[in-house]
Amino acid sequence: MSEPTNTKPRISARLAGIAESATLAVDAKAKALKAAGRPVIGLGAGEPDFPTPDYIVQAAIEAAKDPASHRYSPAGGQPALKEAIAAKTLRDSGYEISPGSVLVTNGGKQAVFQAFAAIVDPGDEVLLPSPYWTTYPEAISLAGGVTVPVFAGAERDYKVDVDMLEAARSNRTKALLLCSPSNPTGTVYTREETESIGRWALAHGIWVITDEIYEHLVYGDAEFTPLLSVVPELADTTIVVNGVAKTYAMTGWRVGWLVGPQDVVKAATNFQSHLTSNVANVSQRAALAAVSGDLTAVDEMRVAFDRRRRLVVDLLRGIDGFEVPEPKGAFYAYPSVEGVLGREIRGTTPRTSAELAALILEQVEVAVVPGEAFGPSGFLRLSYATSDENLTEACGRIAELLA
Ligand SMILES: Cc1ncc(COP(=O)(O)O)c(C=O)c1O
């Protein structure tokens, strides 16, 4: 029998290069330990702990009974949902769009992926403020692009400015990713900061992908600024990513969207027509109820998140070696833990935040995501989308470990 002659790798280079989502991995590990009977507290996942509001669930039940839901629908989204997204954009962001500039996707995640796929060619550089959400670099590299991280640390509230972006710009720069309120840091750019970055992008012909999925989750005196409300001239070179997951506690329903110029939306819709076709009709009808309804349920959840935010920040600031900028949006705290690294803790000396996160899970059974998932080592991300009791207990355990 002759030897096989095909020496090509089994897995394509494109997919072999993709890392597992670190946040989902931490969450899975925490859930597995919990299922095995361990008293693990999971602060890893980025999802609200509330059930989806009932009027949304009811709309889905009706939709499931409607035979129209049992068939394919237009790949780019149900017309009624696209119209409702246009109306919601006017209500929440203050500018008009046409339903034709909306593409409904399987979650904001697919919108991110398709946004990069639509505008990035091999070799194009994408400026990515760091710490960044773990999915962006993977989506950029799948499109053949090159991620250029622009790091901003805790001392500057994790915010980049125009000078930092300018220093990273080259003649290969195609796009900039903005995410405010931010996952993982919780930082929220002010109106002035958003405008100055937008004007800089406009002046240099740089596309902007602005991920506004946490738009309704801002606290205290922070305000969310939709990019196109302050620099409307960018509309022709901006893709807005959004979705129902975070605002309406709908992570499992998988509905997001992108809003962009007609040629981008057309190209991305063609792509989606081969990739996934329409988003599940029942989920689209649930999303329609969500975005057409008022924001009462969202306001209630925000009040709870805000209380937990203040609680967690207080508790974390009490831990020696943690530096904790105030998160103003989303539902994450992002302490710098440099002050703890290199210290001996119960016989081991963690030198990276990945080692520290592993130690915390092993010793006190609290799951947090290390900074390495979002850029440089030296940070931990803790989601406060869980009960006050869990937060108090989890931070107490970490404090005791590091005391
Ligand atoms: C910044 C950001 N954008 C987009 C998403 C995608 O959310 P989904 O795909 O659940 O709609 C997430 C989810 O974690 C996120 O944190």
The ligand as an ORCA input file, in Angstrom:
! r2SCAN-3c Opt
* xyz 0 1
  C     -18.736     44.771     22.573
  C     -19.608     43.659     22.113
  N     -20.073     43.688     20.867
  C     -20.860     42.717     20.393
  C     -21.214     41.646     21.181
  C     -22.064     40.582     20.542
  O     -23.189     40.268     21.212
  P     -24.250     39.253     20.595
  O     -23.570     38.493     19.503
  O     -24.643     38.382     21.738
  O     -25.364     40.084     20.070
  C     -20.745     41.561     22.488
  C     -21.040     40.388     23.331
  O     -20.338     40.039     24.258
  C     -19.936     42.604     22.973
  O     -19.482     42.600     24.226
*
